[in-house]
Amino acid sequence: MQACLMRPDGMVPFGGRSGVFGTIGIFVSSHMAASGVWSGLDPSRAGAHEKSVRIFLVILALVAVGVAGLAIYVRVASVDAADWHVDPEEVTPPATPNFVLLAGSTAVQIDAEPSVVAERIDAVAEAEGAVVLAGTTDEGFVTFVVRSRIMGYPDFISLRLVAQDGGTRLHIFSRSRYGQSDLGVNAARVQRWLTAARGE
């Protein structure tokens, strides 16, 4: 079945087959007709316009397939806990800038016992859709994984809770698995989790 559009010079096939491309083709051609694009065009020029639109639709489809394929890949790619469940105090900073590391001298002192901080961390992690990859907050060493909403890109957050000076010394390492820039996502997350850990 061919999708056709009435033009000034008669019925001209567009899109080849019915379905998504045929529907899009009808929409694009209708818009072109309504805006006067077809007016005054001889058949050869009209055919050239149709060919350009078809090429555009093919490119659009290829981009959509590529994006969908990437989304599927990042969601099903295996995750080895041994590679990501790392102690923030012992980690070597990544070569890429898409991370935040507060450990050792830059760790944050929380005025609350580790058990209290653990409960607060668990609560904010659950609220943000993070799931435990390895360890537990009760043990004082845990790694969470949280994925972006649309593409499912994984970020990993490792925390070490250490009792110190009547409170908790919190070491935290938040990083992205893919890409170079994280657009400030890890820094924003660390600030939210620290705020929660303080009970603010």
Buried (B, 14 or more C-beta within 10 A) or exposed (E): EEBBBEBEEEEBEBBEEEEEBBEBBBEBBEEBBEEEBBEEBEEEEBEEBBEEBBEEBEEEEEEEEEEEEBBEEBEEEEBEBEEBBBBBBEBEEEEEBBBBBBBEEEBBEBEBBBEBBBBBBBEBBEEBEBEBBBBEBEEBBBBBBBBBEEBBBBBBBBBBBBEEEEBBBBBBBBBBBBEEEBEEBBBEBBEEBBEBBBEE
